[in-house]
Amino acid sequence: MADEQATPVFQIQRMYLKDMSLEQPNSPAILLEQEQPSVDIQLGVAAASVAEGIYEATVTATVHAKNKDKTVFLVEVKQAGIFEIRNVPQDQMDSVLRVVCPQVIYPYARANVADVITRAGFPPVHLAEINFQAMYEQQQAAAAAQGANGTAHAQ
């Protein structure tokens, strides 16, 4: 009876920068402009099973700065982590992979974004803190609403 329910395991195996790109298609002319660029930031989260009990989770941050219709810079950072996750109830795995793992990975992604933008000669862009739980719940609600809409249209 002592081993009826195994203890959950959550361990970080490795953190790594999976992919990073920087584009400055309009340099050097764009660097002479005095206007403050508009900055659009997009975040994405993904997860996949690598082996039994081993998962890769990824946070992708895309930062696109523009002056009017011209790109000042475009940065994409894909930060990943490998996690050992065992004995977690199946109904909780999705939230562990899409909330807990990204919370661990995100600070590394933030640092890499700020670093590459600074090294490119621009003032750093500091990504705001993210509530991955709220983001996950919004995605779940949107998926449920889309599913409900899809069902309504199918009738």
N, C-alpha and C positions, 0 to 999 in steps of 0.2 A: 504494500500500500504506500510505502514511502516514495517509490519512484513512479506513482500513478500518473503524475503530471510533471513532465520534465521542465527544468528551469529554462526560461527564455534566454537566448544568447543574442547579443548585438555587439559586434566588434568591428572596428574600422581596420581593414586590412591594408589599405593604401589610398592615398590621395594623389591625384596627378592632373596635370594640364593636358587634356586630350587633344585640343585644337585651339588655335588662336590665329586670327587674321586681322590685318590692318590695311585699310585702303585710304589713300589721299589722292583721288583722281584729279583734283583741280589744283594741286600744289605746283608751283609756288604762288601763283596768282591769288588764290583764295586766302593765303596767309597775309596778304597786304590789306585785306578788307577790315574795316574797323567795327562793322556791325556784329552784334552778339548773335551767334548762331542759335537756331532752335535745336533742341536735343530730344530725340525720341528713344526711349528705352523699352526693350522687349525682353521678357524672361520666359524661359521654357524649362520644364522638368521632364525627365524621362528615366525609365528604369528597365532593366532586363536581367533575367537569370543567366548566370555565367556557368555555374555548376551547382550541384546539390548543396543548398544552403548558402551559396555565394551569389551575390548580386552586384551589378554595377548600376549606380545612380549617377545621373548627369544633370548639371544645371547649365543652361546656355543663356548667356547675356549678350544682347545685341544693342549697341549704342550707335545711333546714326545722327550726326550733327550736320545741319544744313543751313546755308545762307540763301534765302529765297528758294530757288530750285536747284542750287548747286551743292553737291556734297562737300563738306569740309573734311570730315573723316567718317569712316565706317569701321567699327571694331566689333568682332565677334569672338567671344571666349566661351569655350566648352570645357568646364571643369568637371572632373569625374572622381568618383570614389568607389572602391570595392569594399563591400561589407559582408561579414558573415552574419547571417540572420537565421536562427533555428528556433524551433519550438514556439513560434509565435502563431496564434490562431489565424487561420486562413482569412477570416473576415477582417483582420487587422493589418494584413501584409501590405495592402495597397496604400494605406495611410502611413505605414512605416516607410515604405519606399518613396512616397511622394510628399511627405512632410518631414519626418525625422531625418532621413538621409540628406535631403536638400538643405536643411538647417545646418548640418555639419559642413557641407560642401561650400555653401554660399560665401562665407568670409574669404575663402581662397579665391573664388571668382571675382569678388569685389576688389580684392587687392590686385589681381592680375589686370583687371580693366583699368583701374587707376594708374597702374604702372605703365602699361603699354601706351596709354593716351599721353602721359607725361613724357615718356621717352620719344614720342612722336613730335614733341614740341608744343603741346597744348596744355592749358591748365587742366589738372586732373578732374575727371568726372567721378564723384563719389556716389555710388549706388546707395539708395536708401535701404534701411532694414526692411525685410520682407516677412510678413506673417504667412508662412507657408500653409498653416492650418486653415486660415481664412481663404487663401487662394485655392486650396484643395476643395473646400466646401463650396465655393463659387463654381468651380468646374463641375462638381458633382451635381449641383442644382441645375446648371445649364444643360448638362447631359440628360438629366431627368426631364427637364422641360422640353428639350428637343425630342426625346423619346415619346413623351406624351403628345407632342405636336405631330410627330410622325405617325403615331397610332391613329390620331384623329383624322389625318389626311388619307389614311389607308382605307377608311370605312366607306 
